[in-house]
Amino acid sequence: MVKKLFPDGTEVAPFYVRAIRKGPMVFVSGTTSLDRKGRVQGRTAAEQTTLSMRKIEKALKAAGARLSDLCQATIYVTDIRDMASVSKALGKSLKGSVVTSTLVAVSALAVPGLLVEIETMGVVER
């Protein structure tokens, strides 16, 4: 089956796209709050989570999916103490959907000032 690619203009390398759909599966690359000019948006981990999830939702829509199709998320944070605020923001963004998830603390992300990066997978069953 042919992969369909869904770039959104914030990709940092030619081989990288925001999302790929292959059959019913949708994979969304690590997504941050960077804008199209590479500037960090959001001062707190919660704000960055909300902004990242908005980008993920747009990528899913472009791929013919929605947040309710997500089944897995991996969340990278630079400070494990942000776990509660990130989880709360993620819950609000998911609008009642339930996903399996892993939260990982890392020493840094690709751009100074980034506090959160989220990657997801989903299955479209309609």
C-alpha positions in Angstrom: 0.0 0.0 0.0 1.3 3.5 -0.8 2.2 5.9 2.0 0.7 9.3 1.9 2.8 12.1 3.4 1.4 15.1 5.2 4.0 17.8 5.7 2.9 21.0 7.5 5.8 23.4 6.8 7.6 23.0 10.1 9.8 20.1 9.0 13.4 20.6 9.8 14.9 18.1 7.3 14.0 16.8 3.8 13.3 13.3 5.0 11.0 14.4 7.8 7.3 15.0 7.5 4.7 15.7 10.2 2.6 12.6 9.4 2.5 9.5 7.3 -0.6 7.4 6.6 -0.2 3.8 5.5 -3.4 1.9 5.1 -5.4 2.5 8.3 -2.3 3.5 10.3 -1.3 7.1 10.9 2.0 8.0 12.4 2.7 11.5 13.6 6.4 12.5 14.0 7.8 14.1 17.1 5.9 17.4 17.3 6.8 20.5 19.2 5.5 24.0 19.6 7.9 25.5 17.1 6.3 27.9 14.6 7.1 27.9 10.9 10.2 30.2 11.6 11.6 27.7 14.1 10.7 29.8 17.2 9.5 28.2 20.4 5.9 29.0 21.2 4.6 28.7 24.8 6.6 29.4 27.9 5.4 26.4 30.1 5.3 22.7 29.4 1.5 22.8 29.6 1.3 25.6 27.0 3.8 23.7 24.7 1.8 20.5 25.1 -1.4 22.3 24.0 0.3 23.9 21.0 1.9 20.6 20.0 -1.4 18.8 20.2 -3.1 21.4 18.0 -0.4 20.7 15.4 -1.0 16.9 15.8 -4.7 17.4 15.4 -4.1 19.3 12.1 -1.8 16.5 10.9 -4.3 13.9 11.7 -7.0 15.8 9.9 -4.8 16.1 6.8 -4.4 12.3 7.0 -8.1 11.7 7.3 -7.9 10.9 11.0 -8.9 12.6 14.2 -7.8 12.6 17.8 -10.2 9.8 18.7 -8.2 7.6 16.3 -5.1 7.9 18.4 -4.0 4.8 20.2 -0.5 5.6 21.4 1.5 8.7 22.4 5.1 9.1 23.6 5.8 12.4 25.4 9.3 13.7 25.9 9.8 16.3 28.6 13.0 18.1 29.7 11.8 18.2 33.4 10.0 15.3 34.9 8.4 17.7 37.4 6.2 18.9 34.5 4.5 15.5 34.4 1.3 16.6 36.1 0.8 19.8 34.0 1.7 18.0 30.8 -0.8 15.2 31.6 -3.5 17.7 32.4 -3.0 19.6 29.2 -2.8 16.3 27.2 -6.1 15.2 28.7 -7.8 18.4 27.8 -6.4 18.2 24.2 -7.5 14.6 23.8 -11.1 15.6 24.6 -12.0 12.4 26.3 -10.1 10.0 24.0 -8.0 7.4 25.8 -4.5 6.4 24.5 -1.7 4.4 25.8 1.2 6.6 26.6 4.8 6.8 27.8 6.3 9.9 29.4 10.1 10.1 29.1 12.4 12.7 30.7 15.3 13.8 28.4 18.2 16.1 29.0 17.3 18.3 26.1 15.2 18.6 22.9 16.4 19.8 19.5 16.0 23.6 20.1 16.8 25.4 23.3 13.5 26.4 25.1 11.6 23.4 24.0 10.1 21.6 27.0 7.9 19.0 25.4 7.8 16.9 22.2 5.0 14.4 21.4 4.8 11.6 18.9 1.6 9.6 18.2 0.2 6.6 16.3 -3.4 6.0 15.4 -5.7 3.6 13.5 -8.5 4.8 11.3 -11.2 2.2 11.4 -14.0 3.9 9.4 
